[in-house]
């Protein structure tokens, strides 16, 4: 079994006394730079929604954490897994979450390598659109060009004048929107009916979905796409000087099981939550939801939960919930072959929050192939921990000023001492130099003196030896 002493398990949801975190909670755990750097390759095509609301991805997208490089595993739009992270006056609850998962490269090994890095970005459908370009581009440009509603689990039955086969809910809505006689519709399992009146809706199962068309209101489409396909970088930066995506981070674990539901391994995740998140216009989000329902009709009121990618969980099933026995071991109650993991709730007043969370006041540094040394040394450049020494400019290796118990977690702080100061520390003062020189000269004189005496002694012995041999010959 797997012990759980002194570790976090699964997603951590925060319970706070008020509706949001406050500066008092964050001050003791504040860091001025981010331990993660990210690099996203340019795209020429829009990402495609797949099953379970997972977007296609490319291994050219990477992140670096503690000197180790991780490859993008997948991107998923899911229900909110990290709850209670609102701050700075934001009392709005997110309606979904975008989770970007990175897995270690195949050649990585070692105790400090995480099994996964999760960048978690809440999605809001209110306020001024912000950091939304990546998700907005997913909306099909052929979306209905009129204002419409869609309510899953309901069914309109009156005024049917046309029925036919449609491949998706999206195509059914489009058919109604493009037909001037249609003011409502119903879709169920590939069957679409168009109605010329709006009847009282009846409760139905989740396979039915109905809505109305309002041609008197402006269309709620998002307009034409920009020529440049937004990448995941737009989630974190809306400009070169954008520093709004601050974050809370924690390290957690999840367990995998064998066919007998016995825990076989405990794996680690570094989870970063960006409370500022993504703000989408309500109409745009509804269009995105409609498109997602077309992909997965089972999506009714909520999106699917987050699923740990196969590679991160080593292709094993995961523990979804568990109890703890008297010895402190986990006993699985429910497992998941899709990769669902447990959820833990702790208070922001809890010692685990104070001891295990970090607050980063700047977003991750984005590195690209064109990133220059000058850019790398700019104010965006993070502080590096000792375990991150790979290719770090020498002028950043000035000083270790971390207070971490583990030297590997001590940060290198640029600017505390310059190169001249380092050299001066390594050079003795004039007095020290003279003292050292005198000591060296005295040692040299001693060597010469004792060496000379040794030579004289050897010469004398040789002279005595020759005299003795001469006397022997004369006798």
ZAMARGU-4260 file (C-alpha; in steps of 0.2 Angstrom, whole numbers, plus 5000, padded with zeros to 4 digits):
<rodrens>
0) 5000/5000/5000 | 5005/5018/4998 | 5009/5029/5013 | 5001/5046/5014 | 5011/5054/5028
5) 5015/5072/5025 | 5010/5073/5007 | 4996/5081/4997 | 4985/5069/4986 | 4976/5074/4970
10) 4969/5091/4966 | 4969/5103/4980 | 4953/5114/4982 | 4954/5129/4994 | 4941/5133/5007
15) 4942/5151/5013 | 4933/5161/5026 | 4928/5173/5013 | 4925/5171/4994 | 4943/5175/4989
20) 4961/5174/4995 | 4968/5190/5002 | 4986/5197/5002 | 4988/5191/5020 | 4987/5173/5014
25) 4999/5176/5000 | 5013/5187/5007 | 5022/5173/5017 | 5023/5162/5001 | 5027/5175/4988
30) 5041/5173/4975 | 5045/5186/4963 | 5048/5175/4948 | 5042/5158/4941 | 5051/5142/4942
35) 5043/5136/4925 | 5048/5142/4908 | 5037/5138/4893 | 5040/5137/4874 | 5026/5136/4861
40) 5029/5132/4843 | 5020/5143/4830 | 5004/5135/4822 | 4997/5137/4804 | 4981/5127/4808
45) 4968/5129/4822 | 4968/5115/4835 | 4954/5102/4834 | 4943/5097/4848 | 4944/5078/4851
50) 4934/5066/4862 | 4934/5071/4881 | 4937/5089/4875 | 4955/5086/4872 | 4964/5097/4859
55) 4977/5090/4848 | 4995/5095/4853 | 5013/5094/4847 | 5029/5089/4856 | 5037/5105/4850
60) 5028/5113/4864 | 5039/5111/4880 | 5041/5118/4897 | 5056/5117/4909 | 5055/5114/4928
65) 5071/5112/4939 | 5082/5110/4924 | 5071/5096/4917 | 5062/5098/4900 | 5044/5092/4898
70) 5035/5089/4882 | 5017/5094/4879 | 5006/5079/4882 | 4988/5086/4879 | 4977/5101/4882
75) 4960/5098/4890 | 4944/5109/4893 | 4936/5101/4908 | 4926/5105/4923 | 4934/5116/4937
80) 4946/5105/4947 | 4955/5119/4956 | 4941/5128/4966 | 4944/5142/4978 | 4958/5151/4970
85) 4949/5168/4967 | 4959/5184/4973 | 4961/5202/4970 | 4943/5207/4970 | 4937/5193/4959
90) 4922/5184/4966 | 4916/5177/4950 | 4916/5158/4950 | 4925/5150/4935 | 4913/5139/4924
95) 4927/5128/4916 | 4946/5125/4917 | 4959/5123/4903 | 4973/5111/4909 | 4989/5110/4899
100) 4999/5094/4903 | 5017/5091/4901 | 5026/5074/4902 | 5044/5072/4905 | 5055/5067/4890
105) 5058/5049/4888 | 5076/5051/4893 | 5073/5060/4909 | 5076/5050/4925 | 5079/5054/4943
110) 5070/5057/4960 | 5068/5075/4956 | 5059/5072/4939 | 5040/5076/4940 | 5028/5063/4932
115) 5018/5078/4925 | 5018/5097/4925 | 5000/5104/4925 | 4996/5122/4920 | 4978/5125/4925
120) 4969/5141/4919 | 4951/5144/4925 | 4938/5150/4911 | 4926/5164/4915 | 4911/5169/4904
125) 4909/5186/4910 | 4919/5202/4910 | 4930/5210/4897 | 4937/5196/4885 | 4955/5193/4890
130) 4968/5179/4886 | 4954/5171/4876 | 4961/5171/4858 | 4967/5152/4859 | 4949/5146/4864
135) 4940/5159/4853 | 4948/5152/4838 | 4941/5135/4841 | 4924/5141/4837 | 4919/5135/4820
140) 4918/5150/4807 | 4903/5141/4800 | 4893/5143/4817 | 4875/5149/4815 | 4875/5168/4810
145) 4860/5172/4820 | 4856/5173/4839 | 4850/5156/4846 | 4848/5147/4862 | 4852/5129/4867
150) 4845/5119/4882 | 4850/5101/4884 | 4838/5089/4892 | 4822/5098/4884 | 4812/5094/4869
155) 4800/5105/4858 | 4786/5095/4850 | 4774/5108/4842 | 4776/5116/4825 | 4786/5103/4817
160) 4787/5106/4798 | 4803/5098/4793 | 4813/5083/4799 | 4829/5075/4793 | 4846/5068/4797
165) 4860/5079/4803 | 4877/5074/4808 | 4878/5085/4824 | 4869/5097/4835 | 4879/5111/4827
170) 4873/5107/4809 | 4855/5106/4816 | 4856/5123/4823 | 4863/5130/4807 | 4849/5122/4797
175) 4836/5131/4808 | 4846/5148/4807 | 4847/5147/4788 | 4829/5143/4786 | 4818/5159/4787
180) 4803/5148/4792 | 4812/5140/4807 | 4810/5148/4825 | 4814/5133/4835 | 4822/5116/4833
185) 4825/5099/4842 | 4840/5087/4840 | 4842/5069/4846 | 4854/5056/4840 | 4857/5062/4823
190) 4838/5067/4820 | 4834/5086/4818 | 4817/5093/4817 | 4813/5111/4813 | 4798/5120/4820
195) 4788/5136/4815 | 4782/5139/4833 | 4790/5139/4850 | 4780/5126/4861 | 4781/5123/4879
200) 4796/5113/4882 | 4795/5095/4890 | 4808/5087/4901 | 4818/5074/4891 | 4833/5064/4894
205) 4851/5071/4890 | 4850/5065/4872 | 4837/5078/4867 | 4843/5096/4865 | 4831/5111/4860
210) 4832/5129/4857 | 4825/5145/4848 | 4831/5156/4835 | 4829/5175/4837 | 4832/5185/4821
215) 4828/5201/4829 | 4844/5201/4839 | 4861/5204/4832 | 4871/5188/4829 | 4882/5182/4843
220) 4896/5175/4832 | 4914/5181/4835 | 4918/5188/4817 | 4932/5183/4806 | 4948/5175/4812
225) 4965/5184/4813 | 4978/5179/4800 | 4990/5173/4814 | 4984/5157/4823 | 4985/5160/4842
230) 4996/5148/4851 | 4995/5143/4870 | 5006/5157/4873 | 4991/5169/4871 | 4984/5161/4887
235) 4998/5168/4897 | 5003/5184/4888 | 4991/5196/4878 | 5006/5207/4875 | 5025/5207/4877
240) 5023/5217/4893 | 5008/5207/4901 | 5012/5201/4918 | 4994/5198/4924 | 4995/5179/4924
245) 5001/5177/4942 | 4999/5159/4950 | 4998/5148/4965 | 5007/5131/4964 | 5009/5115/4974
250) 5016/5098/4972 | 5004/5083/4974 | 5003/5065/4971 | 4991/5052/4963 | 4991/5033/4964
255) 4990/5020/4950 | 4983/5002/4952 | 4984/4985/4944 | 4970/4974/4938 | 4966/4969/4956
260) 4964/4987/4962 | 4980/4986/4972 | 4991/5002/4972 | 5006/4999/4962 | 5014/5016/4961
265) 5013/5034/4968 | 5016/5047/4955 | 5020/5066/4957 | 5012/5082/4949 | 5018/5100/4950
270) 5001/5109/4948 | 5001/5128/4944 | 4984/5138/4945 | 4982/5155/4936 | 4968/5163/4945
275) 4967/5178/4933 | 4962/5165/4920 | 4953/5166/4903 | 4938/5178/4901 | 4927/5174/4886
280) 4912/5184/4881 | 4896/5174/4886 | 4890/5172/4869 | 4907/5166/4863 | 4908/5153/4877
285) 4890/5147/4873 | 4895/5144/4855 | 4911/5134/4861 | 4899/5124/4872 | 4888/5120/4858
290) 4902/5115/4848 | 4908/5103/4862 | 4891/5096/4864 | 4891/5092/4845 | 4907/5082/4849
295) 4901/5074/4864 | 4882/5073/4867 | 4884/5067/4885 | 4889/5085/4889 | 4874/5092/4897
300) 4876/5104/4912 | 4895/5101/4916 | 4911/5096/4906 | 4920/5080/4910 | 4933/5080/4924
305) 4951/5081/4920 | 4959/5065/4914 | 4978/5061/4918 | 4985/5057/4901 | 4991/5039/4898
310) 5009/5043/4897 | 5009/5053/4913 | 5001/5038/4922 | 5011/5025/4914 | 4996/5018/4905
315) 4988/5012/4921 | 4972/5015/4929 | 4971/5028/4943 | 4964/5030/4961 | 4948/5041/4960
320) 4944/5040/4979 | 4951/5031/4994 | 4950/5028/5012 | 4965/5027/5025 | 4967/5012/5036
325) 4974/5012/5054 | 4992/5011/5047 | 4990/5026/5036 | 4989/5017/5020 | 4977/5021/5006
330) 4963/5009/5002 | 4956/5012/4984 | 4937/5015/4985 | 4935/5019/4966 | 4947/5018/4951
335) 4947/5025/4934 | 4953/5019/4918 | 4951/5036/4910 | 4963/5044/4923 | 4952/5053/4936
340) 4961/5057/4952 | 4956/5062/4969 | 4951/5079/4976 | 4958/5086/4993 | 4951/5101/5002
345) 4961/5111/5013 | 4959/5128/5021 | 4970/5143/5017 | 4973/5144/5036 | 4980/5127/5036
350) 4998/5124/5039 | 4999/5113/5023 | 4994/5129/5013 | 5007/5139/5021 | 5021/5126/5019
355) 5016/5118/5003 | 5010/5132/4992 | 5020/5145/4982 | 5013/5162/4975 | 5022/5168/4960
360) 5020/5186/4956 | 5025/5185/4937 | 5020/5173/4924 | 5031/5159/4917 | 5045/5166/4905
365) 5041/5161/4887 | 5057/5155/4878 | 5057/5154/4859 | 5070/5149/4846 | 5073/5168/4843
370) 5075/5172/4861 | 5091/5182/4862 | 5103/5183/4877 | 5098/5201/4879 | 5080/5196/4881
375) 5085/5182/4892 | 5094/5194/4903 | 5080/5206/4904 | 5069/5209/4919 | 5058/5194/4914
380) 5073/5182/4917 | 5068/5171/4932 | 5079/5167/4947 | 5087/5150/4945 | 5088/5137/4958
385) 5105/5127/4959 | 5097/5112/4952 | 5093/5122/4936 | 5111/5125/4931 | 5111/5120/4913
390) 5115/5135/4901 | 5113/5150/4912 | 5122/5166/4908 | 5138/5168/4919 | 5132/5185/4925
395) 5117/5177/4933 | 5127/5166/4944 | 5131/5179/4956 | 5125/5174/4973 | 5115/5160/4982
400) 5103/5169/4993 | 5089/5156/4995 | 5083/5151/5013 | 5078/5133/5007 | 5083/5119/5018
405) 5088/5109/5003 | 5103/5118/4994 | 5095/5112/4977 | 5080/5123/4981 | 5091/5139/4984
410) 5088/5153/4972 | 5102/5161/4962 | 5099/5180/4965 | 5106/5191/4951 | 5113/5208/4956
415) 5118/5204/4974 | 5136/5204/4969 | 5144/5208/4952 | 5159/5199/4944 | 5171/5212/4950
420) 5166/5208/4968 | 5167/5190/4965 | 5185/5192/4959 | 5189/5204/4973 | 5183/5190/4985
425) 5195/5178/4978 | 5210/5190/4978 | 5220/5193/4994 | 5223/5211/5001 | 5240/5219/5000
430) 5244/5214/5018 | 5238/5197/5015 | 5249/5195/5000 | 5265/5202/5009 | 5262/5190/5023
435) 5259/5175/5011 | 5275/5180/5002 | 5286/5181/5018 | 5279/5164/5023 | 5283/5157/5006
440) 5301/5164/5006 | 5304/5158/5024 | 5299/5141/5018 | 5310/5142/5003 | 5325/5148/5014
445) 5323/5133/5026 | 5322/5121/5011 | 5338/5128/5004 | 5347/5128/5021 | 5343/5110/5025
450) 5346/5105/5007 | 5364/5113/5008 | 5368/5104/5024 | 5362/5088/5017 | 5374/5090/5002
455) 5389/5095/5013 | 5386/5079/5023 | 5386/5068/5008 | 5402/5076/5001 | 5411/5073/5018
460) 5406/5055/5019 | 5412/5052/5001 | 5429/5061/5006 | 5431/5050/5021 | 5427/5034/5011
465) 5440/5038/4998 | 5453/5042/5012 | 5449/5025/5020 | 5451/5016/5003 | 5468/5024/5000
470) 5475/5019/5017 | 5469/5001/5014 | 5479/5001/4998 | 5495/5007/5006 | 5494/4994/5020
</rodrens>
